[in-house]
Amino acid sequence: MTHSFDALILGGGAAGLMCAIEAGKRGRRVAVLERSDKLGKKILISGGGRCNFTNLHCQPENFLSSNSHFARSALARYTPADFIVLVEKHGIPYHEKTLGQLFCDRSARDILGMLETECQNAGVSIFLNTKINQVTKISQVERTNEFVVRAQNAEFRAPALVVATGGLSIPKIGATFFGYDLARQFGLAIREPWPGLVPLLLREEDRSHYCDLTGVSADVIASVTARDGRRQFREKMLITHRGLSGPAILQLSSYWQTPQPIEIDLAPGGEITAVFRNLKTPRNLNALHSELRKFLPHRFSDRWLDLHAPPSWTNAALADLEKQIHAWAVVPAGTEGYEKAEVTAGGVDTDELSAKTMESRKVPGLFFIGEVVDVTGHLGGFNFQWAWASGAAAGRAL
């Protein structure tokens, strides 16, 4: 059976659904083709099941891309305030958690339900369990630039094709290379993908020193030297049974490349050895333990100091210890990979796409949106905002 539409959207996730809604509202006949048995699987598991659907403080600076300016246009034309209007229109209760992060009060199902309702109202056709076998582009006298998508039991045709197939993160919910393969098929360049917002693994020696402290967390500043300069994040760090996680580490991981060291300030804003300026304070480990415990959980503080005890109690030795406390150098063994990554960094090269519409510069009618594109947000709702913004940009251009 052959189905004809004005636009085909491959992928029923956040970006794909937003694109479908915007195009449908403009009177376009739109079909969403989803290989899974349900829409929005990543939406449902995000934010611990409550969906951190945007961030109030969203700026282009919150995104990683080979072209740092690419996301500006789409983000400016569909803002967090625009999405909040939609959320409030559907009566979905939400709250701000920290740092501008907005979560559903009840469940991520509210956001997915809202998107499904909007699709229905816009006349969008949804095809689930649609595994695509082939995508081609044909040119005919009466129909130029028509895309043909062949699935197992059906064929779909349209003059516009939007690729919203996501990245490689969380393969258990269906992540595949499909979007990247399709981009290459049509001659578009790909920035090599890598796991983003992912826990880091410690080397064996460091693991033996710290990983029995699994579950211990601390407020730190984690930093790394990235391609575009020094990046640092002040948030919680969490020790895991294999390495380091928590918001500070997840943020940093998108910029980290092996075999780079990362630096961790264990006592932001503090001066642990200042107590020794008082000549009455005894210079010993007990005094140091007492000071560092003001910044770190006792078990972690004591372990770290036992492994970094000063060789002497001279002013120079204490100054060196102070530096180590604020710049603890750790060389990760790697990351937990796509299984634990929240996003995929890299993707379709932004030089290949229009920043205004997400359309390919080489192939008219071919669009790429969402995570498959080389735009990766920080932790805290930014990747959803990119999905909404890039989806809206393409939907309004169809």
ZASEMI-726136 format. One record per residue (C-alpha): residue number from 1; residue in three letters; y, z, x. Coordinates in pm, whole numbers, plus 32768, in hexadecimal, padded with zeros to 4 digits. Layout:
N
- n res Y Z X
- NUM ALA Y Z X
...
This chain:
398
- n res Y Z X
- 1 MET 8000 8000 8000
- 2 THR 815D 7FA7 8081
- 3 HIS 828D 8083 803A
- 4 SER 83F0 8004 8074
- 5 PHE 8519 80E9 80AD
- 6 ASP 8677 80E0 813C
- 7 ALA 8616 81D9 824A
- 8 LEU 84DA 8279 82D2
- 9 ILE 84E9 83CE 8374
- 10 LEU 83C7 8430 8453
- 11 GLY 83A1 85AA 844A
- 12 GLY 83DD 86A8 8337
- 13 GLY 8479 87BB 8408
- 14 ALA 85DC 8843 840C
- 15 ALA 8689 870B 8493
- 16 GLY 85BC 8615 83C9
- 17 LEU 85F6 86CA 827F
- 18 MET 876C 86EC 82BA
- 19 CYS 8780 857A 830D
- 20 ALA 86C1 8522 81D0
- 21 ILE 87A6 85FB 80F9
- 22 GLU 88E5 8561 8182
- 23 ALA 8863 83FD 8162
- 24 GLY 87D7 843D 8007
- 25 LYS 8924 84CA 7F91
- 26 ARG 89C1 837E 7FF6
- 27 GLY 88D5 82C2 7F13
- 28 ARG 87E2 824E 801D
- 29 ARG 8672 8230 7FC5
- 30 VAL 85D6 8314 80C9
- 31 ALA 8471 836F 8125
- 32 VAL 840A 8492 8204
- 33 LEU 82B9 845B 82AB
- 34 GLU 8219 85A0 8320
- 35 ARG 80CC 85A7 83D7
- 36 SER 8080 870F 8371
- 37 ASP 8017 8795 821F
- 38 LYS 8165 8847 81EC
- 39 LEU 82D3 8824 8247
- 40 GLY 8398 88FD 8336
- 41 LYS 8284 89BB 83E7
- 42 LYS 836C 8A1D 8506
- 43 ILE 8473 8A93 840F
- 44 LEU 8376 8B7F 8370
- 45 ILE 8310 8C29 84B8
- 46 SER 846D 8C3B 854E
- 47 GLY 852B 8D80 8578
- 48 GLY 83F5 8E52 853D
- 49 GLY 83CE 8DAC 83E8
- 50 ARG 8539 8DE0 8384
- 51 CYS 85D0 8CA3 841E
- 52 ASN 86FE 8CCF 8500
- 53 PHE 8797 8BA2 8453
- 54 THR 88E3 8B87 850F
- 55 ASN 89DB 8C3C 85ED
- 56 LEU 8B43 8C8B 858E
- 57 HIS 8BB9 8C55 86F3
- 58 CYS 8B21 8AFC 8726
- 59 GLN 8BD4 8A33 8835
- 60 PRO 8B70 8906 890A
- 61 GLU 8B57 89F8 8A2E
- 62 ASN 8A26 8A93 8987
- 63 PHE 895B 8958 89CA
- 64 LEU 88A5 88CA 8AF5
- 65 SER 88A5 874F 8B23
- 66 SER 88C5 864F 8C39
- 67 ASN 8A08 85F0 8B85
- 68 SER 8ABC 8733 8B33
- 69 HIS 8BB1 867D 8A4B
- 70 PHE 8AB2 85C5 8974
- 71 ALA 8A7F 86D2 886A
- 72 ARG 8BF2 870E 882D
- 73 SER 8C26 8604 8723
- 74 ALA 8AFF 865F 8646
- 75 LEU 8B3C 87D7 8668
- 76 ALA 8CAA 87AC 8608
- 77 ARG 8C56 86E2 84D0
- 78 TYR 8B47 87CB 844C
- 79 THR 8B96 8934 849F
- 80 PRO 8AED 8A84 845F
- 81 ALA 8BE7 8AB4 8342
- 82 ASP 8B66 8975 829E
- 83 PHE 8A01 89F2 82A5
- 84 ILE 8A6A 8B49 8227
- 85 VAL 8B0B 8AA0 80F7
- 86 LEU 89B8 8A04 80AC
- 87 VAL 8902 8B50 80D9
- 88 GLU 89F6 8C05 7FF4
- 89 LYS 89E5 8AEF 7EF1
- 90 HIS 8872 8B3D 7ED1
- 91 GLY 88B0 8CB4 7EBD
- 92 ILE 87EB 8D05 7FF8
- 93 PRO 883D 8E62 807B
- 94 TYR 8875 8E70 81F3
- 95 HIS 8904 8F51 8300
- 96 GLU 8995 8F42 845C
- 97 LYS 88B3 8FEA 8556
- 98 THR 8959 8FE1 86AE
- 99 LEU 8A38 8EEE 8769
- 100 GLY 8A7B 8E19 8634
- 101 GLN 890D 8DDE 85E0
- 102 LEU 88D4 8DAB 846A
- 103 PHE 8780 8DFE 83D0
- 104 CYS 86F1 8DF4 8271
- 105 ASP 86D5 8F4C 81D0
- 106 ARG 8589 8EEF 8131
- 107 SER 84CA 8DD0 81CD
- 108 ALA 84EA 8C83 8282
- 109 ARG 8443 8BF6 814C
- 110 ASP 859C 8C0F 80A6
- 111 ILE 862E 8B11 819B
- 112 LEU 850A 8A22 8179
- 113 GLY 8514 8A43 7FFD
- 114 MET 8688 89F3 8004
- 115 LEU 864D 88B9 80D2
- 116 GLU 852F 8849 7FF1
- 117 THR 860A 8879 7EBD
- 118 GLU 8727 87B6 7F5C
- 119 CYS 8635 869C 7FB3
- 120 GLN 85B8 8694 7E4D
- 121 ASN 871B 868C 7DC5
- 122 ALA 8770 856D 7EB2
- 123 GLY 8643 84A2 7E42
- 124 VAL 8590 84B6 7F93
- 125 SER 8420 844E 7F97
- 126 ILE 833B 8531 8061
- 127 PHE 81EF 84B8 80ED
- 128 LEU 8116 85CE 8184
- 129 ASN 7FD6 85A3 824F
- 130 THR 805F 8458 82C9
- 131 LYS 7FE2 8418 8428
- 132 ILE 808C 82E8 84BA
- 133 ASN 7FB9 81EA 8571
- 134 GLN 80BD 80E6 85CE
- 135 VAL 8232 80A3 85C3
- 136 THR 82BB 7F44 85EF
- 137 LYS 8402 7E91 85B9
- 138 ILE 840A 7D37 8521
- 139 SER 851B 7C36 84EE
- 140 GLN 8511 7B3D 83D2
- 141 VAL 8611 7A49 834E
- 142 GLU 863F 7B0D 820E
- 143 ARG 8601 7C67 82A5
- 144 THR 867F 7CB1 83FF
- 145 ASN 863A 7DF3 84BB
- 146 GLU 8528 7E72 83DA
- 147 PHE 8449 7F88 8457
- 148 VAL 82DF 7F91 83ED
- 149 VAL 8227 80DD 83FE
- 150 ARG 80B2 80CC 83CA
- 151 ALA 7FF2 8203 8365
- 152 GLN 7E81 8222 8315
- 153 ASN 7E9A 81C5 81A6
- 154 ALA 7FF7 813A 817F
- 155 GLU 8109 8067 8217
- 156 PHE 827A 80BF 820E
- 157 ARG 839F 7FD2 8248
- 158 ALA 8513 8012 8274
- 159 PRO 863D 7F8A 8337
- 160 ALA 867C 80E5 83CA
- 161 LEU 858C 81CF 847D
- 162 VAL 85E4 8336 84D9
- 163 VAL 8508 83EB 85D5
- 164 ALA 850D 8563 8592
- 165 THR 83B7 85B9 861D
- 166 GLY 8420 86E7 86EC
- 167 GLY 83B8 8745 884C
- 168 LEU 8282 87CC 88F5
- 169 SER 82B3 8940 88B6
- 170 ILE 81B2 8A01 87E7
- 171 PRO 809E 88F8 87E1
- 172 LYS 7FCF 89CB 86EF
- 173 ILE 80B8 8960 85D4
- 174 GLY 809B 87F1 862A
- 175 ALA 818A 87A2 874A
- 176 THR 813A 8653 87F0
- 177 PHE 81C7 854E 88E1
- 178 PHE 81F5 845A 87BF
- 179 GLY 8373 8452 87C0
- 180 TYR 8387 841D 8938
- 181 ASP 827C 830E 892D
- 182 LEU 833B 825D 8818
- 183 ALA 847F 826B 88DF
- 184 ARG 83D1 81D1 8A0C
- 185 GLN 8333 80C7 892E
- 186 PHE 848F 8052 88D0
- 187 GLY 8511 8063 8A35
- 188 LEU 85D5 81AA 8A27
- 189 ALA 85DF 828E 8B57
- 190 ILE 8553 83EF 8B49
- 191 ARG 85CC 851D 8C09
- 192 GLU 848B 85C6 8C79
- 193 PRO 8444 86DE 8B7C
- 194 TRP 83FD 8847 8BE1
- 195 PRO 83C2 898D 8B24
- 196 GLY 8505 8A3D 8AC1
- 197 LEU 8544 8B9E 8A40
- 198 VAL 83F7 8C08 8AD3
- 199 PRO 8375 8D46 8B7B
- 200 LEU 835A 8D3D 8CF7
- 201 LEU 8222 8D97 8DBB
- 202 LEU 822E 8E82 8EE4
- 203 ARG 8177 8E41 9028
- 204 GLU 803C 8F0D 9060
- 205 GLU 80E3 9011 913F
- 206 ASP 8202 9050 904D
- 207 ARG 8110 9051 8F29
- 208 SER 8046 9165 8FCC
- 209 HIS 8184 922E 8FFE
- 210 TYR 821D 9210 8EA3
- 211 CYS 813C 9180 8D96
- 212 ASP 8096 92CA 8D3F
- 213 LEU 81EF 931A 8CAF
- 214 THR 81B8 9218 8B98
- 215 GLY 82A7 9254 8A78
- 216 VAL 83B9 92F9 8B47
- 217 SER 850E 9256 8B15
- 218 ALA 8666 927C 8BAD
- 219 ASP 87C4 91EE 8B88
- 220 VAL 87FE 910D 8CB6
- 221 ILE 88C1 8FE2 8D34
- 222 ALA 87D0 8ECD 8D97
- 223 SER 885A 8DAA 8E61
- 224 VAL 87EB 8C6A 8F09
- 225 THR 888E 8B48 8FBE
- 226 ALA 8868 8A17 8EDD
- 227 ARG 88C2 88A9 8F15
- 228 ASP 8A15 88DF 8E73
- 229 GLY 8A64 8A2A 8F1B
- 230 ARG 8A12 8B9A 8EFB
- 231 ARG 8987 8C0B 8DA9
- 232 GLN 896E 8D74 8D40
- 233 PHE 890D 8E2B 8C03
- 234 ARG 8940 8F98 8BAB
- 235 GLU 8837 9002 8AB1
- 236 LYS 86EB 90B9 8AA3
- 237 MET 85D3 9077 8B9C
- 238 LEU 846D 90CB 8B3A
- 239 ILE 8345 9104 8C22
- 240 THR 8208 9058 8BA7
- 241 HIS 809E 9069 8C17
- 242 ARG 80D7 8F2B 8CE4
- 243 GLY 8246 8F2C 8D3C
- 244 LEU 83A2 8F43 8CA5
- 245 SER 842A 8EEA 8B4E
- 246 GLY 8538 8F63 8A5F
- 247 PRO 867A 8EAB 8A01
- 248 ALA 8716 8EB5 8B5F
- 249 ILE 85E3 8E18 8BFF
- 250 LEU 85A8 8D1D 8AE7
- 251 GLN 870F 8CA5 8B04
- 252 LEU 86F0 8C87 8C7D
- 253 SER 85A3 8BD0 8C70
- 254 SER 863D 8A91 8BE5
- 255 TYR 8703 8A71 8D29
- 256 TRP 85FC 8AEE 8E1E
- 257 GLN 8537 89FF 8EF7
- 258 THR 841C 8A58 8FE2
- 259 PRO 842C 8AD8 90F4
- 260 GLN 8587 8B66 90B6
- 261 PRO 85BC 8CDD 90C0
- 262 ILE 866A 8D88 8FA0
- 263 GLU 874C 8EB7 8FCA
- 264 ILE 8750 8FE2 8EE3
- 265 ASP 8866 90E3 8ED3
- 266 LEU 87AF 921F 8E6C
- 267 ALA 88E8 92F0 8E36
- 268 PRO 89FE 9213 8DAC
- 269 GLY 8B52 92B0 8DE2
- 270 GLY 8ABE 93DD 8E92
- 271 GLU 8ACD 945F 8FF7
- 272 ILE 8991 9525 9037
- 273 THR 89E9 95A1 9193
- 274 ALA 8B4C 960F 913D
- 275 VAL 8AC8 9771 9107
- 276 PHE 8A93 9790 927E
- 277 ARG 8C08 977D 92C2
- 278 ASN 8C07 98EA 9262
- 279 LEU 8B9F 998F 93A4
- 280 LYS 8AF8 9AA8 92E0
- 281 THR 89FD 99B7 9244
- 282 PRO 88B7 99B9 9307
- 283 ARG 884F 9861 9382
- 284 ASN 86EB 9849 9307
- 285 LEU 860C 9789 9216
- 286 ASN 862D 988F 9106
- 287 ALA 87A3 9852 90F3
- 288 LEU 876E 96DA 90EF
- 289 HIS 8668 96F3 8FDE
- 290 SER 8756 97C0 8F0E
- 291 GLU 8869 96B9 8F2A
- 292 LEU 8795 9582 8EED
- 293 ARG 86F1 9625 8DC0
- 294 LYS 8846 9615 8D19
- 295 PHE 881B 949B 8D09
- 296 LEU 86A5 945D 8CFC
- 297 PRO 857B 94F5 8C46
- 298 HIS 84EC 960A 8D1E
- 299 ARG 839F 9563 8D6A
- 300 PHE 843F 941F 8DD8
- 301 SER 8555 94CE 8E95
- 302 ASP 8464 95A9 8F56
- 303 ARG 8379 9488 8FA5
- 304 TRP 8490 93A8 901E
- 305 LEU 8527 94B4 90FD
- 306 ASP 83D6 9511 9190
- 307 LEU 83AF 93A4 91F7
- 308 HIS 8515 9381 9275
- 309 ALA 8558 94D6 9310
- 310 PRO 866B 94C4 9419
- 311 PRO 85EB 94D5 9581
- 312 SER 86F7 95D8 95D1
- 313 TRP 8816 968F 9528
- 314 THR 8934 95F2 95EB
- 315 ASN 8A59 9557 9533
- 316 ALA 89E2 93FE 959F
- 317 ALA 8883 9439 9518
- 318 LEU 890C 94B5 93CD
- 319 ALA 89F8 938A 93B5
- 320 ASP 88CF 92A3 93EA
- 321 LEU 880D 9357 92D8
- 322 GLU 8935 9332 91EB
- 323 LYS 8932 91BB 9229
- 324 GLN 87BC 91A8 91E0
- 325 ILE 87E8 9266 909A
- 326 HIS 88E9 9167 9025
- 327 ALA 8834 9037 90B3
- 328 TRP 86BF 907D 90A2
- 329 ALA 862B 8F35 911B
- 330 VAL 84EE 8EC7 9069
- 331 VAL 8437 8D80 90A8
- 332 PRO 8373 8D2A 8F6B
- 333 ALA 821A 8C8F 8F8D
- 334 GLY 8263 8BAC 8E64
- 335 THR 828C 8BC2 8CEC
- 336 GLU 81A8 8C05 8BC4
- 337 GLY 81C7 8A92 8B73
- 338 TYR 81EB 89DC 8A28
- 339 GLU 80F9 8ACC 897A
- 340 LYS 8203 8BDF 8987
- 341 ALA 8340 8B0D 89AB
- 342 GLU 8430 8B17 8886
- 343 VAL 84C0 89BF 88D6
- 344 THR 8490 888E 89AF
- 345 ALA 85A5 883F 8AA6
- 346 GLY 85DB 86D9 8B16
- 347 GLY 8580 85B7 8A32
- 348 VAL 861C 846D 89C8
- 349 ASP 873B 8427 8AB9
- 350 THR 8888 8458 8A09
- 351 ASP 8914 8329 8AC3
- 352 GLU 8832 825C 89E0
- 353 LEU 88CD 82E0 889D
- 354 SER 8A17 82DD 87E2
- 355 ALA 8AA6 843C 87E2
- 356 LYS 8B3E 83FA 868B
- 357 THR 8A0C 8372 85D4
- 358 MET 88DA 83B7 86B4
- 359 GLU 8888 8242 86A0
- 360 SER 87EA 8191 87C7
- 361 ARG 88DE 80B9 888A
- 362 LYS 87C7 7FC2 88D6
- 363 VAL 870C 7FB1 878C
- 364 PRO 87E3 7F99 864F
- 365 GLY 875D 806E 8533
- 366 LEU 8698 8159 8614
- 367 PHE 870D 82C7 861C
- 368 PHE 8699 83FF 86D5
- 369 ILE 86F9 855E 8662
- 370 GLY 86A5 86CB 869D
- 371 GLU 85C7 8754 87AF
- 372 VAL 8544 8601 8823
- 373 VAL 86A1 85BD 88B2
- 374 ASP 8713 8646 8A04
- 375 VAL 87E6 875B 8965
- 376 THR 8761 88BF 8976
- 377 GLY 8811 89ED 88E7
- 378 HIS 881D 8B51 8960
- 379 LEU 8755 8C5D 88AE
- 380 GLY 87ED 8CDE 876A
- 381 GLY 87FC 8BCD 8660
- 382 PHE 8899 8ABC 8734
- 383 ASN 876B 89D3 8729
- 384 PHE 8768 89DD 85AE
- 385 GLN 88DB 898C 85AB
- 386 TRP 8894 885E 8688
- 387 ALA 8783 87F5 8594
- 388 TRP 8872 880F 846B
- 389 ALA 8991 8764 8524
- 390 SER 88CC 8645 85BD
- 391 GLY 8810 8611 8477
- 392 ALA 8954 8604 83B0
- 393 ALA 89EE 8512 84AD
- 394 ALA 88D0 841C 8487
- 395 GLY 88B0 844E 830E
- 396 ARG 8A1D 83F9 82D9
- 397 ALA 89F4 82BB 83A7
- 398 LEU 88C9 8231 82E8
